[in-house]
Amino acid sequence: MARPWRLTRHAEAALTDIAIWTVQTFGPRQAAAYEGDLIACCREIADGLAQSYDCRRLIDPSLPESLRFARAGQHFVVFIADDTQVVILDFLHARADLPRRLAGLGPDKES
C-alpha cells in the first residue's frame, strides 16, 4: 500500500545540489531525467516496490534500526519509514563516505 512520502530540508538541498551539478556537467535534459529517476525511486519506496536495505546490516551496526536505503543510479536514497509515511533523509552519492554521512542521519534528524 502506498504511503505518503516527503523530503526533509536536507534531502531537498541534496536533490537541488545533484540537479545543479548534473546541469553543469551533462546539461539540463540529463539533469531533468536523473531527477525524475530519483523521484521515481522515492515513489517506489513509498509504494513498497523498491528493493531497500537496512543501513545497519550493510554499513554500520550502530546506526538506527529504522534507517534504510535504496539505490537509484549513482545515488543511495536514505530514508526511514513506518506504517503511515516515508521520510527521505538524504541522497548520497555512491562514492560518498557512507558510514560518516549516515552517522548524522536518523529519525531524530527529520528537519
CNS distance restraints for C-alpha pairs under 8 A (distance, minus, plus):
assign (resid   1 and name CA) (resid  47 and name CA) 5.82 0.50 0.50
assign (resid   1 and name CA) (resid  48 and name CA) 6.85 0.50 0.50
assign (resid   2 and name CA) (resid  46 and name CA) 5.38 0.50 0.50
assign (resid   2 and name CA) (resid  47 and name CA) 4.00 0.50 0.50
assign (resid   2 and name CA) (resid  48 and name CA) 6.77 0.50 0.50
assign (resid   3 and name CA) (resid  46 and name CA) 5.13 0.50 0.50
assign (resid   3 and name CA) (resid  47 and name CA) 6.36 0.50 0.50
assign (resid   3 and name CA) (resid  83 and name CA) 7.51 0.50 0.50
assign (resid   3 and name CA) (resid  84 and name CA) 6.01 0.50 0.50
assign (resid   3 and name CA) (resid  85 and name CA) 5.13 0.50 0.50
assign (resid   3 and name CA) (resid  86 and name CA) 6.70 0.50 0.50
assign (resid   4 and name CA) (resid  46 and name CA) 6.53 0.50 0.50
assign (resid   4 and name CA) (resid  84 and name CA) 7.23 0.50 0.50
assign (resid   4 and name CA) (resid  85 and name CA) 5.07 0.50 0.50
assign (resid   4 and name CA) (resid  86 and name CA) 6.37 0.50 0.50
assign (resid   5 and name CA) (resid  42 and name CA) 7.55 0.50 0.50
assign (resid   5 and name CA) (resid  43 and name CA) 7.58 0.50 0.50
assign (resid   5 and name CA) (resid  46 and name CA) 6.14 0.50 0.50
assign (resid   5 and name CA) (resid  85 and name CA) 5.57 0.50 0.50
assign (resid   5 and name CA) (resid  86 and name CA) 4.52 0.50 0.50
assign (resid   5 and name CA) (resid  87 and name CA) 5.72 0.50 0.50
assign (resid   5 and name CA) (resid  88 and name CA) 7.31 0.50 0.50
assign (resid   6 and name CA) (resid  86 and name CA) 6.57 0.50 0.50
assign (resid   6 and name CA) (resid  87 and name CA) 5.24 0.50 0.50
assign (resid   6 and name CA) (resid  88 and name CA) 6.08 0.50 0.50
assign (resid   7 and name CA) (resid  11 and name CA) 5.51 0.50 0.50
assign (resid   7 and name CA) (resid  12 and name CA) 5.94 0.50 0.50
assign (resid   7 and name CA) (resid  87 and name CA) 5.94 0.50 0.50
assign (resid   7 and name CA) (resid  88 and name CA) 4.76 0.50 0.50
assign (resid   7 and name CA) (resid  89 and name CA) 6.43 0.50 0.50
assign (resid   8 and name CA) (resid  12 and name CA) 6.21 0.50 0.50
assign (resid   8 and name CA) (resid  87 and name CA) 6.93 0.50 0.50
assign (resid   8 and name CA) (resid  88 and name CA) 6.23 0.50 0.50
assign (resid   8 and name CA) (resid  89 and name CA) 5.61 0.50 0.50
assign (resid   8 and name CA) (resid  90 and name CA) 7.71 0.50 0.50
assign (resid   8 and name CA) (resid 110 and name CA) 5.89 0.50 0.50
assign (resid   8 and name CA) (resid 111 and name CA) 5.51 0.50 0.50
assign (resid   9 and name CA) (resid  13 and name CA) 6.21 0.50 0.50
assign (resid   9 and name CA) (resid 111 and name CA) 5.96 0.50 0.50
assign (resid  10 and name CA) (resid  14 and name CA) 6.24 0.50 0.50
assign (resid  10 and name CA) (resid  89 and name CA) 6.72 0.50 0.50
assign (resid  10 and name CA) (resid  90 and name CA) 6.45 0.50 0.50
assign (resid  10 and name CA) (resid 111 and name CA) 7.24 0.50 0.50
assign (resid  11 and name CA) (resid  15 and name CA) 6.10 0.50 0.50
assign (resid  11 and name CA) (resid  88 and name CA) 6.49 0.50 0.50
assign (resid  11 and name CA) (resid  89 and name CA) 5.29 0.50 0.50
assign (resid  11 and name CA) (resid  90 and name CA) 4.28 0.50 0.50
assign (resid  11 and name CA) (resid  91 and name CA) 6.25 0.50 0.50
assign (resid  12 and name CA) (resid  16 and name CA) 6.23 0.50 0.50
assign (resid  12 and name CA) (resid  90 and name CA) 7.97 0.50 0.50
assign (resid  13 and name CA) (resid  17 and name CA) 6.16 0.50 0.50
assign (resid  14 and name CA) (resid  18 and name CA) 6.17 0.50 0.50
assign (resid  14 and name CA) (resid  90 and name CA) 6.60 0.50 0.50
assign (resid  14 and name CA) (resid  91 and name CA) 6.09 0.50 0.50
assign (resid  15 and name CA) (resid  19 and name CA) 6.21 0.50 0.50
assign (resid  15 and name CA) (resid  35 and name CA) 7.51 0.50 0.50
assign (resid  15 and name CA) (resid  91 and name CA) 6.75 0.50 0.50
assign (resid  16 and name CA) (resid  20 and name CA) 6.19 0.50 0.50
assign (resid  17 and name CA) (resid  21 and name CA) 6.14 0.50 0.50
assign (resid  18 and name CA) (resid  22 and name CA) 6.02 0.50 0.50
assign (resid  19 and name CA) (resid  23 and name CA) 6.07 0.50 0.50
assign (resid  19 and name CA) (resid  31 and name CA) 5.45 0.50 0.50
assign (resid  19 and name CA) (resid  32 and name CA) 7.51 0.50 0.50
assign (resid  19 and name CA) (resid  34 and name CA) 7.95 0.50 0.50
assign (resid  19 and name CA) (resid  35 and name CA) 6.64 0.50 0.50
assign (resid  20 and name CA) (resid  24 and name CA) 6.21 0.50 0.50
assign (resid  20 and name CA) (resid  31 and name CA) 7.74 0.50 0.50
assign (resid  21 and name CA) (resid  25 and name CA) 6.01 0.50 0.50
assign (resid  22 and name CA) (resid  26 and name CA) 5.43 0.50 0.50
assign (resid  22 and name CA) (resid  27 and name CA) 6.46 0.50 0.50
assign (resid  22 and name CA) (resid  28 and name CA) 7.45 0.50 0.50
assign (resid  22 and name CA) (resid  30 and name CA) 6.99 0.50 0.50
assign (resid  22 and name CA) (resid  31 and name CA) 5.03 0.50 0.50
assign (resid  23 and name CA) (resid  27 and name CA) 4.14 0.50 0.50
assign (resid  23 and name CA) (resid  28 and name CA) 4.71 0.50 0.50
assign (resid  23 and name CA) (resid  29 and name CA) 7.77 0.50 0.50
assign (resid  23 and name CA) (resid  30 and name CA) 7.12 0.50 0.50
assign (resid  23 and name CA) (resid  31 and name CA) 5.26 0.50 0.50
assign (resid  24 and name CA) (resid  28 and name CA) 7.95 0.50 0.50
assign (resid  26 and name CA) (resid  30 and name CA) 6.01 0.50 0.50
assign (resid  26 and name CA) (resid  31 and name CA) 7.09 0.50 0.50
assign (resid  27 and name CA) (resid  31 and name CA) 6.30 0.50 0.50
assign (resid  28 and name CA) (resid  32 and name CA) 6.10 0.50 0.50
assign (resid  29 and name CA) (resid  33 and name CA) 6.30 0.50 0.50
assign (resid  30 and name CA) (resid  34 and name CA) 6.07 0.50 0.50
assign (resid  31 and name CA) (resid  35 and name CA) 6.02 0.50 0.50
assign (resid  32 and name CA) (resid  36 and name CA) 6.07 0.50 0.50
assign (resid  33 and name CA) (resid  37 and name CA) 6.32 0.50 0.50
assign (resid  34 and name CA) (resid  38 and name CA) 6.33 0.50 0.50
assign (resid  34 and name CA) (resid  73 and name CA) 7.98 0.50 0.50
assign (resid  35 and name CA) (resid  39 and name CA) 6.21 0.50 0.50
assign (resid  36 and name CA) (resid  40 and name CA) 5.98 0.50 0.50
assign (resid  37 and name CA) (resid  41 and name CA) 6.22 0.50 0.50
assign (resid  37 and name CA) (resid  72 and name CA) 6.91 0.50 0.50
assign (resid  37 and name CA) (resid  73 and name CA) 7.69 0.50 0.50
assign (resid  38 and name CA) (resid  42 and name CA) 6.48 0.50 0.50
assign (resid  38 and name CA) (resid  72 and name CA) 5.99 0.50 0.50
assign (resid  38 and name CA) (resid  73 and name CA) 7.87 0.50 0.50
assign (resid  38 and name CA) (resid  77 and name CA) 7.74 0.50 0.50
assign (resid  39 and name CA) (resid  43 and name CA) 6.37 0.50 0.50
assign (resid  40 and name CA) (resid  44 and name CA) 6.18 0.50 0.50
assign (resid  41 and name CA) (resid  45 and name CA) 6.14 0.50 0.50
assign (resid  41 and name CA) (resid  50 and name CA) 6.88 0.50 0.50
assign (resid  41 and name CA) (resid  70 and name CA) 7.73 0.50 0.50
assign (resid  41 and name CA) (resid  72 and name CA) 6.33 0.50 0.50
assign (resid  41 and name CA) (resid  77 and name CA) 7.72 0.50 0.50
assign (resid  42 and name CA) (resid  46 and name CA) 6.31 0.50 0.50
assign (resid  42 and name CA) (resid  77 and name CA) 7.48 0.50 0.50
assign (resid  42 and name CA) (resid  88 and name CA) 7.46 0.50 0.50
assign (resid  43 and name CA) (resid  47 and name CA) 6.06 0.50 0.50
assign (resid  44 and name CA) (resid  48 and name CA) 6.05 0.50 0.50
assign (resid  44 and name CA) (resid  49 and name CA) 4.93 0.50 0.50
assign (resid  44 and name CA) (resid  50 and name CA) 5.03 0.50 0.50
assign (resid  45 and name CA) (resid  49 and name CA) 5.91 0.50 0.50
assign (resid  45 and name CA) (resid  50 and name CA) 4.90 0.50 0.50
assign (resid  45 and name CA) (resid  51 and name CA) 7.85 0.50 0.50
assign (resid  45 and name CA) (resid  52 and name CA) 7.80 0.50 0.50
assign (resid  45 and name CA) (resid  70 and name CA) 7.77 0.50 0.50
assign (resid  45 and name CA) (resid  86 and name CA) 7.68 0.50 0.50
assign (resid  46 and name CA) (resid  85 and name CA) 7.43 0.50 0.50
assign (resid  46 and name CA) (resid  86 and name CA) 5.98 0.50 0.50
assign (resid  50 and name CA) (resid  70 and name CA) 6.74 0.50 0.50
assign (resid  51 and name CA) (resid  70 and name CA) 6.13 0.50 0.50
assign (resid  51 and name CA) (resid  71 and name CA) 7.94 0.50 0.50
assign (resid  52 and name CA) (resid  68 and name CA) 6.47 0.50 0.50
assign (resid  52 and name CA) (resid  69 and name CA) 5.38 0.50 0.50
assign (resid  52 and name CA) (resid  70 and name CA) 4.45 0.50 0.50
assign (resid  52 and name CA) (resid  71 and name CA) 7.56 0.50 0.50
assign (resid  53 and name CA) (resid  57 and name CA) 7.86 0.50 0.50
assign (resid  53 and name CA) (resid  58 and name CA) 7.54 0.50 0.50
assign (resid  53 and name CA) (resid  68 and name CA) 5.42 0.50 0.50
assign (resid  53 and name CA) (resid  69 and name CA) 5.44 0.50 0.50
assign (resid  53 and name CA) (resid  70 and name CA) 6.46 0.50 0.50
assign (resid  54 and name CA) (resid  58 and name CA) 6.66 0.50 0.50
assign (resid  54 and name CA) (resid  65 and name CA) 7.45 0.50 0.50
assign (resid  54 and name CA) (resid  66 and name CA) 7.55 0.50 0.50
assign (resid  54 and name CA) (resid  67 and name CA) 6.35 0.50 0.50
assign (resid  54 and name CA) (resid  68 and name CA) 4.64 0.50 0.50
assign (resid  54 and name CA) (resid  69 and name CA) 6.76 0.50 0.50
assign (resid  55 and name CA) (resid  59 and name CA) 5.43 0.50 0.50
assign (resid  55 and name CA) (resid  60 and name CA) 6.60 0.50 0.50
assign (resid  55 and name CA) (resid  61 and name CA) 7.74 0.50 0.50
assign (resid  55 and name CA) (resid  63 and name CA) 6.89 0.50 0.50
assign (resid  55 and name CA) (resid  65 and name CA) 7.91 0.50 0.50
assign (resid  55 and name CA) (resid  67 and name CA) 5.80 0.50 0.50
assign (resid  55 and name CA) (resid  68 and name CA) 5.16 0.50 0.50
assign (resid  55 and name CA) (resid  69 and name CA) 6.57 0.50 0.50
assign (resid  56 and name CA) (resid  60 and name CA) 4.63 0.50 0.50
assign (resid  56 and name CA) (resid  61 and name CA) 4.15 0.50 0.50
assign (resid  56 and name CA) (resid  62 and name CA) 6.42 0.50 0.50
assign (resid  56 and name CA) (resid  63 and name CA) 5.34 0.50 0.50
assign (resid  56 and name CA) (resid  64 and name CA) 7.16 0.50 0.50
assign (resid  56 and name CA) (resid  65 and name CA) 6.73 0.50 0.50
assign (resid  56 and name CA) (resid  67 and name CA) 7.55 0.50 0.50
assign (resid  57 and name CA) (resid  61 and name CA) 5.95 0.50 0.50
assign (resid  59 and name CA) (resid  98 and name CA) 7.41 0.50 0.50
assign (resid  59 and name CA) (resid  99 and name CA) 6.17 0.50 0.50
assign (resid  60 and name CA) (resid  99 and name CA) 6.54 0.50 0.50
assign (resid  63 and name CA) (resid  67 and name CA) 7.11 0.50 0.50
assign (resid  63 and name CA) (resid 102 and name CA) 7.63 0.50 0.50
assign (resid  63 and name CA) (resid 103 and name CA) 6.63 0.50 0.50
assign (resid  63 and name CA) (resid 106 and name CA) 7.79 0.50 0.50
assign (resid  64 and name CA) (resid 106 and name CA) 6.17 0.50 0.50
assign (resid  64 and name CA) (resid 107 and name CA) 7.74 0.50 0.50
assign (resid  66 and name CA) (resid  80 and name CA) 5.56 0.50 0.50
assign (resid  66 and name CA) (resid  81 and name CA) 7.03 0.50 0.50
assign (resid  66 and name CA) (resid 106 and name CA) 7.67 0.50 0.50
assign (resid  66 and name CA) (resid 107 and name CA) 7.60 0.50 0.50
assign (resid  67 and name CA) (resid  78 and name CA) 7.13 0.50 0.50
assign (resid  67 and name CA) (resid  79 and name CA) 5.98 0.50 0.50
assign (resid  67 and name CA) (resid  80 and name CA) 5.15 0.50 0.50
assign (resid  67 and name CA) (resid 106 and name CA) 6.16 0.50 0.50
assign (resid  67 and name CA) (resid 107 and name CA) 7.74 0.50 0.50
assign (resid  68 and name CA) (resid  78 and name CA) 5.76 0.50 0.50
assign (resid  68 and name CA) (resid  79 and name CA) 5.40 0.50 0.50
assign (resid  68 and name CA) (resid  80 and name CA) 6.05 0.50 0.50
assign (resid  69 and name CA) (resid  76 and name CA) 6.01 0.50 0.50
assign (resid  69 and name CA) (resid  77 and name CA) 5.28 0.50 0.50
assign (resid  69 and name CA) (resid  78 and name CA) 4.31 0.50 0.50
assign (resid  69 and name CA) (resid  79 and name CA) 5.97 0.50 0.50
assign (resid  70 and name CA) (resid  76 and name CA) 5.55 0.50 0.50
assign (resid  70 and name CA) (resid  77 and name CA) 5.22 0.50 0.50
assign (resid  70 and name CA) (resid  78 and name CA) 6.74 0.50 0.50
assign (resid  71 and name CA) (resid  75 and name CA) 5.99 0.50 0.50
assign (resid  71 and name CA) (resid  76 and name CA) 4.58 0.50 0.50
assign (resid  71 and name CA) (resid  77 and name CA) 6.21 0.50 0.50
assign (resid  72 and name CA) (resid  76 and name CA) 5.94 0.50 0.50
assign (resid  72 and name CA) (resid  77 and name CA) 6.84 0.50 0.50
assign (resid  74 and name CA) (resid  93 and name CA) 5.86 0.50 0.50
assign (resid  74 and name CA) (resid  94 and name CA) 5.56 0.50 0.50
assign (resid  75 and name CA) (resid  91 and name CA) 6.12 0.50 0.50
assign (resid  75 and name CA) (resid  92 and name CA) 5.26 0.50 0.50
assign (resid  75 and name CA) (resid  93 and name CA) 4.30 0.50 0.50
assign (resid  75 and name CA) (resid  94 and name CA) 5.34 0.50 0.50
assign (resid  76 and name CA) (resid  91 and name CA) 5.59 0.50 0.50
assign (resid  76 and name CA) (resid  92 and name CA) 5.09 0.50 0.50
assign (resid  76 and name CA) (resid  93 and name CA) 6.27 0.50 0.50
assign (resid  76 and name CA) (resid  94 and name CA) 6.56 0.50 0.50
assign (resid  77 and name CA) (resid  88 and name CA) 7.03 0.50 0.50
assign (resid  77 and name CA) (resid  89 and name CA) 7.75 0.50 0.50
assign (resid  77 and name CA) (resid  90 and name CA) 6.11 0.50 0.50
assign (resid  77 and name CA) (resid  91 and name CA) 4.76 0.50 0.50
assign (resid  77 and name CA) (resid  92 and name CA) 6.63 0.50 0.50
assign (resid  78 and name CA) (resid  88 and name CA) 6.01 0.50 0.50
assign (resid  78 and name CA) (resid  89 and name CA) 5.54 0.50 0.50
assign (resid  78 and name CA) (resid  90 and name CA) 5.19 0.50 0.50
assign (resid  78 and name CA) (resid  91 and name CA) 6.16 0.50 0.50
assign (resid  78 and name CA) (resid  92 and name CA) 7.45 0.50 0.50
assign (resid  79 and name CA) (resid  86 and name CA) 6.85 0.50 0.50
assign (resid  79 and name CA) (resid  87 and name CA) 5.52 0.50 0.50
assign (resid  79 and name CA) (resid  88 and name CA) 4.35 0.50 0.50
assign (resid  79 and name CA) (resid  89 and name CA) 5.13 0.50 0.50
assign (resid  79 and name CA) (resid  90 and name CA) 7.09 0.50 0.50
assign (resid  80 and name CA) (resid  86 and name CA) 5.91 0.50 0.50
assign (resid  80 and name CA) (resid  87 and name CA) 5.43 0.50 0.50
assign (resid  80 and name CA) (resid  88 and name CA) 6.72 0.50 0.50
assign (resid  80 and name CA) (resid  89 and name CA) 7.41 0.50 0.50
assign (resid  80 and name CA) (resid 106 and name CA) 7.48 0.50 0.50
assign (resid  80 and name CA) (resid 107 and name CA) 6.92 0.50 0.50
assign (resid  81 and name CA) (resid  85 and name CA) 5.81 0.50 0.50
assign (resid  81 and name CA) (resid  86 and name CA) 4.30 0.50 0.50
assign (resid  81 and name CA) (resid  87 and name CA) 6.21 0.50 0.50
assign (resid  82 and name CA) (resid  86 and name CA) 6.61 0.50 0.50
assign (resid  87 and name CA) (resid 110 and name CA) 7.59 0.50 0.50
assign (resid  89 and name CA) (resid 105 and name CA) 7.09 0.50 0.50
assign (resid  89 and name CA) (resid 106 and name CA) 7.77 0.50 0.50
assign (resid  89 and name CA) (resid 109 and name CA) 7.94 0.50 0.50
assign (resid  89 and name CA) (resid 110 and name CA) 6.80 0.50 0.50
assign (resid  92 and name CA) (resid  96 and name CA) 6.48 0.50 0.50
assign (resid  92 and name CA) (resid  98 and name CA) 7.65 0.50 0.50
assign (resid  94 and name CA) (resid  98 and name CA) 7.95 0.50 0.50
assign (resid  96 and name CA) (resid 101 and name CA) 7.57 0.50 0.50
assign (resid  97 and name CA) (resid 101 and name CA) 6.14 0.50 0.50
assign (resid  98 and name CA) (resid 102 and name CA) 5.76 0.50 0.50
assign (resid  99 and name CA) (resid 103 and name CA) 6.06 0.50 0.50
assign (resid 100 and name CA) (resid 104 and name CA) 7.30 0.50 0.50
assign (resid 101 and name CA) (resid 105 and name CA) 7.36 0.50 0.50
assign (resid 102 and name CA) (resid 106 and name CA) 7.88 0.50 0.50
assign (resid 104 and name CA) (resid 109 and name CA) 7.66 0.50 0.50
assign (resid 105 and name CA) (resid 109 and name CA) 5.75 0.50 0.50
assign (resid 106 and name CA) (resid 110 and name CA) 7.31 0.50 0.50
